[in-house]
Amino acid sequence: MSTTKEKIPMYIGKDGRELRRVLTSSYVGSMIEYYDFVLYAAASGLIFNRLFFNDLPPAVATVAAFATLAVGFVVRPLGAVVFGYFGDRIGRKSVLVLTMSMMGAATALMAVLPTRDQAGVLAPILLIALRIVQGLSVGGEWGGAALMAFEHANPRRRGFAAVFATAGQPSGSLLAGVVLAVFALMPEDQFLSWGWRVPFALSAVLVIFGLWIRVRVSESPLFVVEQERRAASTERVPAPLIEVLRRPGTLILAFVALLAPFLSFTLSGAFGITFGATHGLTTSSVLFISSAGSLVCIAGELFFAALSDRIGRRPVMIGGVIVGAVLVLPFFALLQTGTAWGALLAFALINGLAIGATFGPLAAFMGERFQTGSRFTGLSLGYQIAATIGGGFGPLILTALIAGDPSDVTPIVWFIAGVAVLSIVALLLSKERTVEAPPVLGEIDNPVAHAPVAVETAK
């Protein structure tokens, strides 16, 4: 008897060439979007507080800069609803081209913004306006990129396929951190004068490259089948948002499940970088170290996404939430050593284990909550609401918790532990389910004509 395990291909159809193009597009597009978004996040606590809010006391200026970071997150759910509607009605591909163009334009324009000293109150107003455009575009970008990979892939390999959009996030963080760190090596007066602008201007080059890749991929086969079904049907189709809100429990559980993962993301992002820079590390060194943590995160996400295809999304994500809560105190203790090795270990642990195990299966977990006709809206909205609370307001909340005594991180430890409990409960109440039945392998020649059909509804 042969003991060789059946090798399940990731693609549907005759070969995997189209899926490889889709995965490349999802990865590169998400990387560019998060290069832009994380570049702003890193700059908010290191640069913008000194250039756009320098009329305020230093601590207040940092809070104000983080508030502009939060503004981008606040509008992300709106972007999810708007772009989700068009993604569910017109198509995934066209929306992704639009969101990338918007994001790149907003980031490139930040490179030429006047500072507070040059334009007075107009400077932060323009900064906030561009930040809003960033937030709206990200609201639709990640969901569309994840869905393109999710809906082109074999249902039994969707975890690993969809993670390529998620892995683009730490890749963008890595690129943004390295580029900003290189320019931070400049003399401080030159860096604050013009050096910080160059990483933002580079976004325009990246976007041109990303658009060239993105326009070459085909539309989602499941979306094409859904469009054909609707064209042949006489029934009135409700708006995607209405369809999602008819099952509010699914959306609420998904949102709560993602709160703890996004707080871990906040720790390794804007808040962690700023905390490290105020505890003995230089700006450039903490940016380089954070970038190294992003490399570990990519490896962790790929590994745990593949594991979720074997044992399920929930066990992997619950394990990641628990580890994330346990690692909070060691994370701060290592940063407070003020050493490069301590910071490197801190960022590697939180990125590889906590973020890797939660964000790795996340795209497939969310995609499996919703039907094709409302999946773009449901997936994006649940994800972006959690991102707004955990990622947008996270730095503000964590900063406020230690405002009285910056050396005492106990309030942060207890706060994250409480949120972790909520996320674990939500994951336990969620069901392991796929809303499409796997196709019969080896019998599909045309992925559009033979795309899987819905057999189970997400309740």
VENWO-V151714 format. One line per field, one symbol per residue. ss: DSSP state (2 for helix, 1 for strand, 0 for the rest). burial: I if it has 16 or more other ideal C-beta (glycine too) atoms within 10 Angstrom, else O. A space follows every 10 residues. Layout:
ss->???
burial->???
//
This chain:
ss->0000000000 1000002222 2222222222 2222222222 2222222222 2000000222 2222222222 2222022222 2222222220 0222222222 2222222222 0000022220 2222222222 2222222222 2222222222 2210222222 2222222222 2222222222 2222000222 2222222222 2022222222 2222000000 2222222222 2200000002 2222200222 2222222022 2222222202 2222222000 0022222222 2222222222 2222222222 2022222222 2222222222 2222200002 2222222222 2222222220 0222222000 0222222222 2222222222 2202222222 2000000002 2222222222 2222222220 0000010000 0000000000 000100000
burial->OOOOOOOOOI IIIOOIOIIO IIIIIIIIII IIIIIIIIII IIIIIIIIII IIIOOOOOOO IIIIIIIIII IIIOIIIIII IIIIIIIIIO IIIOIIOIII IIIIIIIIII IOIOIIOOOO OOIIOIIOOI IIIIIIIIII IIIIIIIIII IIIIIIIIII IIIIIIIIII IIIIIIIIII IOIIOIOOOO IIOOIIIOII OIIOOIIOOI IOIIOOIOII IIIIIIIOOO OOOOOOOOOI IOIIIOIOOI IOIIIIIIII IIIIIIIIII IIIIIIIOII IOIIIIIIII IIIIIIIIOI IIIIIIIIIO OOIIOIIIII IIIIIIIIOO IIOIIIOOOI OIIIIIIIII IIIIIIIIII IIIIIIIIII IIIIIIIIII IIIIIIIIII IIIIIIIIIO IIOOOOOOIO IIIOIIOOII OOIIOIIOOI OOOIIIOOIO OOOIOOIIOI IIOIOOOIO
//
